[in-house]
């Protein structure tokens, strides 16, 4: 059903714009959620940031639009799930193949 925007008033155009933006945001959230369901917390994944080599890490949390990943060297990333792919399985028995990641503590005092 085509909409003739030439006959709409300014307030009607603004309302239409708000509805379009809300609908697009909903569709993006649904896409992100669907992509998140392909992965589980604790699963090893890989992604490629712009201008960098691939990074591998473990999913630690689902966020609203992203998943949180901790890399083997302890860095944290929030990545859109559409950019993730499963990491290749590590061979068992080699040193450093445990699913344990050390996290650096900040120098801030805890409450």
KOLLUMBA-357964 format. One record per atom (N, C-alpha, C, O, CB): residue in three letters; z, x, y. Coordinates in steps of 0.2 Angstrom, whole numbers, padded with zeros to 4 digits, always signed. Last residue first. Glycine has a CB too. Layout:
ALAZXY...
END
This chain:
UNK+0234+0169-0009UNK+0240+0165-0006UNK+0243+0162-0012UNK+0248+0158-0011UNK+0237+0160-0002UNK+0229+0187-0009UNK+0229+0180-0011UNK+0235+0176-0009UNK+0240+0179-0008UNK+0228+0180-0019UNK+0222+0198+0003UNK+0228+0195-0001UNK+0227+0188-0003UNK+0224+0184+0001UNK+0234+0196+0004UNK+0206+0206+0000UNK+0210+0200+0004UNK+0216+0198+0000UNK+0216+0198-0006UNK+0205+0194+0005UNK+0198+0214-0006UNK+0204+0217-0004UNK+0208+0212+0000UNK+0214+0213+0002UNK+0203+0223+0000UNK+0190+0207-0021UNK+0191+0208-0014UNK+0197+0211-0012UNK+0202+0210-0016UNK+0189+0202-0010UNK+0185+0213-0037UNK+0190+0209-0033UNK+0189+0211-0025UNK+0188+0217-0024UNK+0197+0210-0035UNK+0171+0211-0046UNK+0174+0215-0042UNK+0179+0211-0038UNK+0177+0205-0036UNK+0170+0219-0037UNK+0171+0207-0063UNK+0170+0204-0056UNK+0174+0209-0052UNK+0180+0209-0053UNK+0171+0197-0056UNK+0162+0211-0078UNK+0167+0212-0074UNK+0166+0210-0067UNK+0160+0211-0064UNK+0169+0220-0074UNK+0157+0200-0091UNK+0155+0203-0084UNK+0161+0204-0080UNK+0165+0200-0079UNK+0150+0198-0080UNK+0152+0199-0107UNK+0158+0199-0103UNK+0155+0203-0096UNK+0152+0208-0097UNK+0164+0203-0106UNK+0145+0198-0119UNK+0144+0193-0114UNK+0150+0193-0109UNK+0152+0187-0106UNK+0144+0186-0117UNK+0140+0214-0124UNK+0145+0209-0124UNK+0143+0204-0118UNK+0140+0206-0113UNK+0152+0211-0123UNK+0133+0226-0124UNK+0129+0219-0125UNK+0134+0213-0125UNK+0132+0208-0127UNK+0125+0220-0132UNK+0138+0238-0123UNK+0136+0235-0117UNK+0133+0228-0118UNK+0130+0225-0113UNK+0132+0239-0112UNK+0130+0246-0137UNK+0135+0246-0132UNK+0133+0242-0126UNK+0127+0242-0124UNK+0137+0253-0130UNK+0123+0235-0150UNK+0122+0241-0145UNK+0128+0240-0140UNK+0130+0235-0138UNK+0116+0240-0142UNK+0125+0224-0158UNK+0128+0230-0160UNK+0127+0236-0155UNK+0130+0241-0156UNK+0125+0232-0166UNK+0110+0214-0156UNK+0117+0215-0157UNK+0119+0222-0159UNK+0115+0226-0162UNK+0119+0210-0163UNK+0099+0214-0142UNK+0100+0216-0149UNK+0107+0217-0150UNK+0111+0220-0146UNK+0096+0222-0151UNK+0098+0199-0132UNK+0099+0206-0133UNK+0100+0208-0140UNK+0102+0203-0144UNK+0106+0208-0129UNK+0084+0188-0129UNK+0090+0190-0132UNK+0091+0197-0133UNK+0087+0201-0134UNK+0090+0187-0139UNK+0078+0186-0112UNK+0077+0188-0119UNK+0083+0190-0122UNK+0088+0193-0119UNK+0072+0195-0119UNK+0083+0172-0103UNK+0083+0179-0104UNK+0081+0181-0111UNK+0083+0177-0115UNK+0089+0183-0102UNK+0074+0158-0097UNK+0078+0161-0102UNK+0077+0169-0102UNK+0072+0171-0103UNK+0078+0158-0109UNK+0071+0158-0079UNK+0068+0157-0086UNK+0074+0160-0091UNK+0078+0165-0089UNK+0061+0161-0086UNK+0071+0150-0063UNK+0075+0153-0069UNK+0070+0153-0075UNK+0066+0148-0076UNK+0081+0150-0070UNK+0067+0142-0053UNK+0065+0149-0053UNK+0068+0153-0059UNK+0066+0159-0059UNK+0067+0152-0046UNK+0073+0129-0054UNK+0066+0130-0055UNK+0063+0137-0056UNK+0058+0138-0058UNK+0062+0126-0050UNK+0086+0131-0049UNK+0085+0131-0056UNK+0077+0132-0058UNK+0076+0134-0064UNK+0088+0125-0060UNK+0088+0142-0036UNK+0086+0136-0038UNK+0084+0136-0045UNK+0081+0141-0048UNK+0079+0134-0034UNK+0103+0152-0036UNK+0096+0152-0037UNK+0094+0145-0039UNK+0098+0141-0043UNK+0094+0156-0043UNK+0115+0162-0030UNK+0114+0155-0030UNK+0106+0154-0031UNK+0103+0156-0026UNK+0117+0151-0025UNK+0123+0177-0037UNK+0117+0174-0034UNK+0117+0166-0035UNK+0120+0164-0040UNK+0111+0177-0037UNK+0134+0191-0036UNK+0133+0183-0037UNK+0127+0181-0034UNK+0125+0183-0028UNK+0139+0180-0034UNK+0136+0206-0046UNK+0134+0202-0040UNK+0133+0195-0042UNK+0131+0193-0047UNK+0127+0205-0038UNK+0140+0212-0058UNK+0145+0209-0054UNK+0142+0205-0048UNK+0147+0202-0044UNK+0150+0213-0052UNK+0130+0218-0066UNK+0134+0223-0061UNK+0139+0219-0057UNK+0141+0222-0052UNK+0129+0227-0057UNK+0125+0207-0072UNK+0129+0212-0076UNK+0133+0217-0072UNK+0138+0219-0074UNK+0124+0216-0081UNK+0127+0193-0061UNK+0123+0198-0064UNK+0128+0203-0068UNK+0134+0203-0067UNK+0119+0202-0059UNK+0130+0176-0061UNK+0133+0183-0060UNK+0129+0188-0064UNK+0128+0187-0070UNK+0141+0183-0062UNK+0124+0162-0053UNK+0123+0167-0058UNK+0127+0173-0056UNK+0127+0175-0050UNK+0115+0168-0059UNK+0124+0145-0050UNK+0127+0151-0048UNK+0126+0156-0054UNK+0127+0154-0060UNK+0135+0150-0046UNK+0110+0134-0046UNK+0115+0137-0051UNK+0118+0143-0048UNK+0114+0147-0046UNK+0112+0137-0058UNK+0107+0121-0033UNK+0106+0128-0036UNK+0111+0129-0042UNK+0115+0125-0044UNK+0107+0134-0031UNK+0111+0109-0028UNK+0104+0111-0028UNK+0102+0118-0032UNK+0096+0119-0033UNK+0101+0111-0021UNK+0125+0109-0031UNK+0121+0103-0030UNK+0113+0104-0031UNK+0110+0100-0034UNK+0122+0100-0023UNK+0128+0119-0045UNK+0129+0117-0039UNK+0125+0111-0037UNK+0121+0109-0042UNK+0128+0123-0033UNK+0135+0125-0060UNK+0130+0121-0057UNK+0132+0119-0050UNK+0138+0117-0049UNK+0129+0114-0062UNK+0139+0142-0065UNK+0141+0135-0062UNK+0135+0132-0060UNK+0130+0135-0058UNK+0146+0137-0056UNK+0135+0153-0072UNK+0142+0152-0071UNK+0144+0145-0069UNK+0150+0142-0070UNK+0146+0157-0067UNK+0123+0161-0081UNK+0125+0155-0077UNK+0132+0154-0077UNK+0135+0153-0083UNK+0120+0149-0079UNK+0121+0178-0080UNK+0123+0173-0084UNK+0125+0167-0079UNK+0128+0168-0074UNK+0130+0175-0088UNK+0106+0188-0078UNK+0113+0187-0077UNK+0115+0181-0081UNK+0111+0178-0085UNK+0115+0186-0070UNK+0093+0199-0071UNK+0096+0195-0077UNK+0103+0194-0076UNK+0107+0199-0073UNK+0095+0199-0083UNK+0079+0200-0061UNK+0086+0201-0061UNK+0089+0196-0067UNK+0086+0191-0068UNK+0090+0199-0055UNK+0064+0210-0058UNK+0068+0204-0061UNK+0075+0206-0062UNK+0077+0211-0063UNK+0065+0202-0068UNK+0063+0218-0042UNK+0062+0218-0049UNK+0066+0212-0052UNK+0070+0209-0049UNK+0064+0224-0053UNK+0058+0211-0027UNK+0062+0214-0031UNK+0060+0214-0038UNK+0057+0209-0040UNK+0070+0212-0030UNK+0050+0202-0018UNK+0050+0209-0017UNK+0055+0214-0021UNK+0056+0219-0020UNK+0052+0211-0010UNK+0060+0188-0021UNK+0055+0191-0018UNK+0055+0198-0017UNK+0060+0201-0014UNK+0054+0187-0011UNK+0068+0189-0038UNK+0069+0188-0030UNK+0062+0191-0027UNK+0059+0196-0030UNK+0075+0191-0027UNK+0066+0182-0053UNK+0063+0187-0049UNK+0064+0185-0041UNK+0060+0181-0039UNK+0056+0188-0051UNK+0077+0179-0066UNK+0074+0177-0061UNK+0071+0183-0057UNK+0074+0188-0057UNK+0078+0172-0056UNK+0085+0175-0082UNK+0082+0180-0078UNK+0078+0176-0072UNK+0075+0171-0073UNK+0077+0184-0082UNK+0100+0171-0091UNK+0094+0169-0088UNK+0091+0175-0084UNK+0095+0180-0083UNK+0094+0163-0083UNK+0111+0166-0103UNK+0108+0172-0100UNK+0101+0170-0097UNK+0097+0167-0101UNK+0108+0178-0104UNK+0124+0153-0102UNK+0117+0155-0104UNK+0115+0161-0100UNK+0116+0161-0094UNK+0112+0150-0104UNK+0135+0148-0096UNK+0136+0154-0101UNK+0129+0157-0103UNK+0129+0162-0107UNK+0140+0151-0106UNK+0129+0132-0095UNK+0134+0137-0092UNK+0135+0142-0097UNK+0136+0140-0103UNK+0140+0134-0089UNK+0112+0130-0099UNK+0119+0128-0100UNK+0123+0134-0097UNK+0121+0140-0096UNK+0120+0128-0107UNK+0096+0122-0094UNK+0100+0128-0095UNK+0108+0126-0096UNK+0110+0120-0093UNK+0100+0133-0089UNK+0090+0110-0092UNK+0086+0115-0096UNK+0091+0121-0098UNK+0090+0124-0103UNK+0080+0117-0094UNK+0096+0104-0081UNK+0098+0102-0088UNK+0095+0106-0093UNK+0096+0106-0099UNK+0096+0095-0089UNK+0090+0109-0070UNK+0097+0112-0072UNK+0098+0110-0079UNK+0101+0114-0083UNK+0102+0109-0067UNK+0079+0101-0069UNK+0078+0108-0071UNK+0084+0112-0073UNK+0085+0116-0078UNK+0075+0112-0065UNK+0085+0089-0065UNK+0081+0090-0071UNK+0080+0097-0074UNK+0081+0098-0080UNK+0074+0086-0070UNK+0090+0094-0053UNK+0094+0091-0058UNK+0091+0092-0065UNK+0094+0094-0070UNK+0097+0084-0057UNK+0078+0096-0046UNK+0083+0102-0047UNK+0088+0100-0053UNK+0089+0104-0057UNK+0087+0103-0040UNK+0073+0083-0046UNK+0069+0089-0049UNK+0074+0095-0050UNK+0073+0097-0056UNK+0063+0091-0044UNK+0082+0076-0038UNK+0081+0074-0045UNK+0077+0080-0049UNK+0079+0081-0055UNK+0077+0068-0045UNK+0081+0083-0026UNK+0088+0083-0030UNK+0087+0081-0037UNK+0089+0085-0042UNK+0093+0079-0027UNK+0068+0079-0022UNK+0070+0086-0023UNK+0076+0087-0027UNK+0077+0091-0032UNK+0071+0090-0017UNK+0070+0065-0021UNK+0066+0068-0026UNK+0067+0075-0028UNK+0066+0077-0033UNK+0058+0067-0024UNK+0079+0065-0010UNK+0081+0062-0017UNK+0077+0065-0022UNK+0079+0067-0028UNK+0081+0055-0017UNK+0071+0070+0000UNK+0077+0074-0002UNK+0080+0071-0009UNK+0082+0076-0013UNK+0083+0073+0003UNK+0062+0060+0001UNK+0060+0067-0001UNK+0066+0071-0004UNK+0065+0075-0009UNK+0056+0070+0004UNK+0070+0050+0005UNK+0067+0049-0001UNK+0064+0056-0004UNK+0065+0057-0010UNK+0060+0044+0000UNK+0074+0055+0018UNK+0079+0053+0013UNK+0076+0053+0006UNK+0079+0055+0001UNK+0083+0046+0014UNK+0061+0055+0024UNK+0065+0061+0023UNK+0071+0060+0018UNK+0072+0065+0013UNK+0069+0064+0030UNK+0058+0042+0025UNK+0054+0047+0021UNK+0058+0053+0019UNK+0057+0055+0014UNK+0047+0048+0025UNK+0068+0036+0033UNK+0067+0034+0026UNK+0063+0039+0022UNK+0065+0040+0016UNK+0064+0027+0026UNK+0066+0043+0045UNK+0072+0044+0041UNK+0072+0042+0034UNK+0074+0045+0029UNK+0078+0040+0045UNK+0053+0038+0047UNK+0054+0045+0046UNK+0060+0046+0043UNK+0060+0050+0038UNK+0054+0049+0053UNK+0056+0024+0049UNK+0051+0026+0044UNK+0052+0034+0042UNK+0052+0036+0036UNK+0044+0025+0046UNK+0064+0026+0061UNK+0067+0023+0055UNK+0062+0025+0049UNK+0065+0027+0044UNK+0067+0015+0056UNK+0054+0030+0070UNK+0060+0035+0068UNK+0063+0032+0062UNK+0065+0036+0058UNK+0065+0034+0074UNK+0045+0019+0070UNK+0043+0026+0067UNK+0048+0030+0065UNK+0048+0034+0060UNK+0038+0029+0072UNK+0053+0010+0076UNK+0051+0009+0069UNK+0048+0015+0066UNK+0049+0016+0060UNK+0046+0003+0069UNK+0055+0016+0088UNK+0061+0015+0084UNK+0059+0014+0077UNK+0062+0016+0072UNK+0065+0009+0087UNK+0041+0015+0093UNK+0045+0021+0092UNK+0051+0021+0088UNK+0052+0025+0083UNK+0047+0024+0099UNK+0032+0003+0083UNK+0035+0005+0089UNK+0039+0012+0087UNK+0039+0014+0082UNK+0041+0000+0091UNK+0016+0002+0074UNK+0024+0003+0074UNK+0026+0005+0081UNK+0023+0009+0084UNK+0026+0008+0069UNK+0003+0003+0074UNK+0006-0003+0076UNK+0013-0003+0077UNK+0017-0008+0079UNK+0003-0009+0072UNK-0001+0015+0068UNK-0003+0014+0075UNK+0000+0007+0078UNK+0001+0007+0084UNK-0010+0013+0075UNK+0002+0015+0055UNK+0007+0017+0059UNK+0006+0016+0066UNK+0010+0017+0071UNK+0009+0025+0058UNK+0000+0005+0042UNK-0004+0006+0048UNK+0002+0008+0053UNK+0005+0004+0056UNK-0008+0000+0051UNK+0001+0010+0026UNK+0005+0008+0031UNK+0001+0010+0038UNK-0001+0016+0039UNK+0012+0011+0032UNK-0006+0005+0010UNK-0006+0009+0016UNK-0002+0006+0021UNK-0002+0000+0022UNK-0013+0010+0018UNK+0000+0004-0006UNK+0000+0000+0000UNK+0000+0004+0006UNK+0005+0007+0008UNK+0006-0005+0000
END
